[in-house]
Amino acid sequence: MGNTFKTAFLLTALTLLLMSIGRVFGGPNGMLLALVVAAVLNFVSYFFSDKLALAMYRAQPVTREELPRAYQIVERLTQKIGLPMPKIYVIPNDSPNAFATGRNPSHASVAVTQGILNLLNDEELEGVLAHELGHVRNRDILISSIAATVAGAITYVAEIGRWGMIFGGYERDDNNRGGGIGALFMLILAPIAAFMIQLAISRSREYQADETGAHFTGNPYALASALSKLDAYSKRMPLQATPSTAHLFIIQPFLGGFGSLFMTHPPIAKRIERLTGRPAEFTMQ
């Protein structure tokens, strides 16, 4: 119920924000146009946000024959816990990471990077895949996917505002005096709005997915070991991600500039400590 409310809140917030922008820059007609745009974006967010996220990272669908190792693990886990088999994707990137996305358990996808397949042993990979299935089971994936689309849309609006300020901010006639100020206002507001949307992605969701995944496998130490490896290797070879989609991944990707506002993951050491009941530095020795 909580995620359903959050989903409705995000889509409503996006609609109101876009209508407000339309009002500032186009009056009643602009407001109406913004309402149409918001309706289209809401539709896309609900039905296609997962496909947009997968396409953004050039994730390719793989068959059981192409990736039997991951398929066997996911099939075993889904049969054990009673979830539909998700689609499996591989991201052609050497940085180790993974994410799950989709509208619901019947329309779910799990994506892993080539780097994570090369780095982890079978038990550790099972721990990571169980974590992602934990997001599916906990129904985190819809709110995460929609938040990515909504935050991306608002960030895009900020860019439009920035260019509007650069190219239109010098107009000083009475009818358009507020153009530059309005653009500056949106430049400030949009990243804040995107940050507020990211707050819908509670840090507790990663703890919950860790706990759920460890319960699925019965082996919390495998996931703890995977997290430790992923943390170390992703720092050496960081995944370049957009701020609006960074929350999808099991390990927070690299975010430069104001992307630090979008940090949604709890510290890896805390996650390992919760999994094992011991401080991370002792657990991994």
C-alpha positions in Angstrom: 0.0 0.0 0.0 2.9 2.3 0.8 4.4 1.9 -2.6 1.0 2.4 -4.3 0.6 5.7 -2.5 4.2 6.7 -3.4 3.6 5.9 -7.1 0.4 8.0 -7.2 2.2 10.8 -5.3 5.1 10.9 -7.8 2.9 10.9 -10.9 0.6 13.6 -9.4 3.7 15.7 -8.4 5.1 15.4 -11.9 1.7 16.6 -13.4 1.5 19.6 -11.0 5.1 20.5 -11.6 4.7 20.5 -15.4 1.4 22.4 -15.2 3.1 25.0 -13.0 5.9 25.4 -15.5 3.4 25.7 -18.4 1.6 28.4 -16.5 4.8 30.4 -15.9 6.0 30.2 -19.4 2.8 29.9 -21.5 -0.1 31.1 -19.4 -3.4 29.1 -19.6 -2.5 27.6 -23.0 0.9 26.5 -21.7 -0.8 25.0 -18.7 -3.1 22.9 -20.9 -0.2 21.8 -23.1 1.8 20.8 -20.0 -1.2 18.7 -18.8 -1.2 16.8 -22.1 2.6 16.3 -21.8 2.2 15.1 -18.2 -0.5 12.6 -19.2 1.9 11.2 -21.8 4.8 11.1 -19.4 2.6 9.4 -16.7 1.6 6.7 -19.2 5.2 6.2 -20.3 6.4 6.1 -16.7 3.9 3.4 -15.7 4.2 1.1 -18.8 7.7 1.8 -20.2 9.9 3.1 -17.4 11.6 -0.4 -17.1 12.4 -0.5 -20.8 13.8 3.0 -20.7 16.1 2.1 -17.9 17.3 -1.0 -19.7 17.8 0.8 -22.9 19.8 3.6 -21.2 22.5 1.1 -20.1 22.3 -0.9 -23.4 21.1 -4.0 -21.6 20.7 -6.9 -24.0 18.3 -9.8 -23.3 19.9 -13.2 -23.0 18.6 -16.7 -23.4 19.1 -19.7 -21.1 21.6 -21.1 -23.6 23.6 -17.8 -23.7 23.8 -17.4 -19.9 23.0 -20.8 -18.2 24.8 -19.8 -15.0 22.5 -16.9 -14.1 19.4 -18.7 -15.5 19.9 -21.7 -13.4 20.3 -19.6 -10.2 17.2 -17.4 -11.0 15.1 -20.4 -11.9 16.0 -22.2 -8.8 15.2 -19.2 -6.6 11.9 -18.3 -8.3 10.6 -21.8 -8.1 11.6 -21.9 -4.4 9.8 -18.6 -3.5 6.9 -18.8 -6.0 7.8 -15.8 -8.2 7.4 -15.7 -12.0 10.6 -16.1 -14.0 11.9 -12.6 -14.8 13.6 -11.6 -18.1 17.4 -11.7 -17.8 19.6 -8.9 -19.3 23.3 -8.4 -19.5 24.8 -4.9 -19.5 28.0 -4.7 -21.6 30.0 -2.9 -18.9 33.0 -4.1 -17.0 32.0 -2.3 -13.8 30.3 -4.9 -11.5 26.7 -4.1 -10.7 23.1 -5.3 -11.1 19.5 -4.0 -10.9 15.9 -5.2 -11.1 13.0 -3.3 -12.8 9.5 -3.7 -14.0 5.8 -3.0 -13.2 5.2 -6.0 -11.0 6.5 -9.6 -10.5 4.8 -10.7 -13.7 6.6 -8.0 -15.7 10.0 -8.0 -14.0 13.5 -7.9 -15.5 16.9 -8.5 -13.8 20.0 -7.0 -15.4 23.6 -7.8 -14.5 26.8 -6.3 -15.9 29.4 -8.3 -17.6 31.7 -7.2 -14.8 29.7 -8.8 -12.1 29.6 -12.1 -14.0 33.4 -12.0 -14.2 34.0 -11.0 -10.6 31.7 -13.2 -8.4 31.7 -16.9 -7.7 28.4 -18.8 -8.0 27.4 -18.4 -4.3 28.0 -14.7 -4.4 26.2 -14.3 -7.7 23.3 -16.2 -6.2 23.3 -13.7 -3.3 23.1 -10.7 -5.6 20.4 -12.3 -7.8 18.4 -13.1 -4.6 18.8 -9.5 -3.5 17.3 -8.3 -6.8 14.5 -10.9 -6.6 13.9 -9.4 -3.1 13.2 -6.1 -4.7 10.7 -7.9 -7.0 9.1 -9.7 -4.1 8.9 -6.6 -2.0 7.4 -4.7 -4.9 10.0 -2.0 -4.9 10.6 -2.2 -8.7 7.6 -0.1 -9.9 8.2 2.8 -7.6 12.0 2.7 -8.4 11.3 2.6 -12.2 8.8 5.4 -12.0 11.0 7.5 -9.8 13.8 7.1 -12.4 11.5 8.4 -15.2 10.0 11.2 -13.1 13.4 12.4 -11.9 14.8 12.2 -15.4 11.9 14.3 -16.7 12.4 17.0 -14.0 16.2 17.1 -14.7 15.4 17.5 -18.4 13.1 20.4 -17.5 16.0 22.0 -15.5 18.1 21.8 -18.6 15.4 23.5 -20.7 15.2 26.2 -18.0 19.0 26.6 -18.1 19.0 27.1 -21.9 15.9 29.3 -21.6 17.8 31.5 -19.1 20.9 31.7 -21.4 19.0 32.5 -24.6 15.9 34.3 -23.3 17.0 35.8 -20.0 17.9 39.1 -21.4 14.4 40.1 -22.6 13.2 43.0 -20.5 9.8 44.0 -21.9 6.9 44.2 -19.5 5.3 41.0 -20.8 8.4 38.9 -20.6 10.3 40.4 -17.7 9.9 37.3 -15.6 11.3 35.0 -18.3 14.9 35.0 -17.0 13.8 34.9 -13.4 11.4 32.0 -14.1 14.1 30.1 -15.9 16.5 30.6 -13.0 13.8 29.6 -10.5 13.3 26.3 -12.5 17.0 25.8 -12.6 17.1 25.8 -8.8 13.8 24.0 -8.3 14.2 21.1 -10.6 17.2 19.5 -9.0 15.6 20.0 -5.6 12.4 18.4 -6.9 14.3 15.5 -8.3 16.1 15.1 -5.0 12.7 15.0 -3.2 11.6 12.3 -5.5 14.6 10.3 -4.7 13.6 10.5 -1.1 10.7 8.3 -2.1 13.4 5.6 -2.5 13.9 4.8 1.2 17.4 3.6 2.2 15.6 0.9 4.1 14.6 -0.8 0.8 18.2 -1.9 0.3 18.4 -3.4 3.8 15.1 -5.1 3.2 16.2 -6.6 -0.1 19.4 -7.7 1.5 17.5 -9.4 4.3 14.9 -10.9 1.8 17.7 -12.2 -0.5 19.6 -13.8 2.4 16.4 -15.5 3.5 15.9 -16.8 0.0 19.4 -18.4 -0.1 19.9 -19.2 3.5 23.4 -17.8 3.1 23.8 -14.2 4.2 27.6 -14.5 4.2 27.6 -15.1 0.4 25.8 -11.8 -0.2 28.0 -10.0 2.3 31.1 -11.3 0.5 29.5 -10.1 -2.8 28.8 -6.7 -1.5 32.4 -6.4 -0.2 33.8 -7.3 -3.6 31.4 -5.1 -5.5 32.2 -2.1 -3.3 36.0 -2.5 -3.8 35.9 -3.2 -7.5 33.2 -0.6 -8.4 35.5 2.1 -6.8 38.4 1.0 -9.1 36.1 0.8 -12.1 33.0 3.0 -11.4 29.8 2.6 -13.4 28.9 6.0 -15.0 25.2 6.4 -14.3 22.6 9.1 -14.5 21.5 10.6 -11.2 17.9 9.7 -12.0 18.6 5.9 -12.3 21.4 5.4 -9.8 19.1 4.2 -7.1 18.2 1.1 -9.2 21.6 -0.6 -8.8 22.7 -2.9 -5.9 25.8 -0.7 -5.5 25.6 3.1 -5.8 27.2 4.0 -9.1 29.6 7.0 -9.5 27.8 10.3 -9.6 29.7 13.5 -10.2 28.6 17.2 -9.5 25.2 17.6 -7.9 24.7 13.9 -8.4 25.8 13.5 -4.8 22.4 14.8 -3.9 20.9 11.6 -5.3 22.8 9.2 -3.0 20.1 6.6 -1.9 22.2 3.7 -0.7 23.2 3.0 2.9 26.9 2.4 3.5 28.1 -1.1 2.4 29.7 -1.7 5.8 26.3 -1.2 7.5 24.7 -3.5 5.1 27.3 -6.2 5.7 27.0 -5.7 9.5 23.2 -6.2 9.3 23.6 -9.3 7.2 26.1 -11.0 9.4 25.7 -9.4 12.8 29.4 -8.6 12.8 31.4 -5.5 11.8 32.3 -5.6 8.1 36.1 -5.5 8.8 35.8 -8.7 10.8 33.3 -10.5 8.6 35.4 -10.4 5.5 38.7 -11.5 7.0 
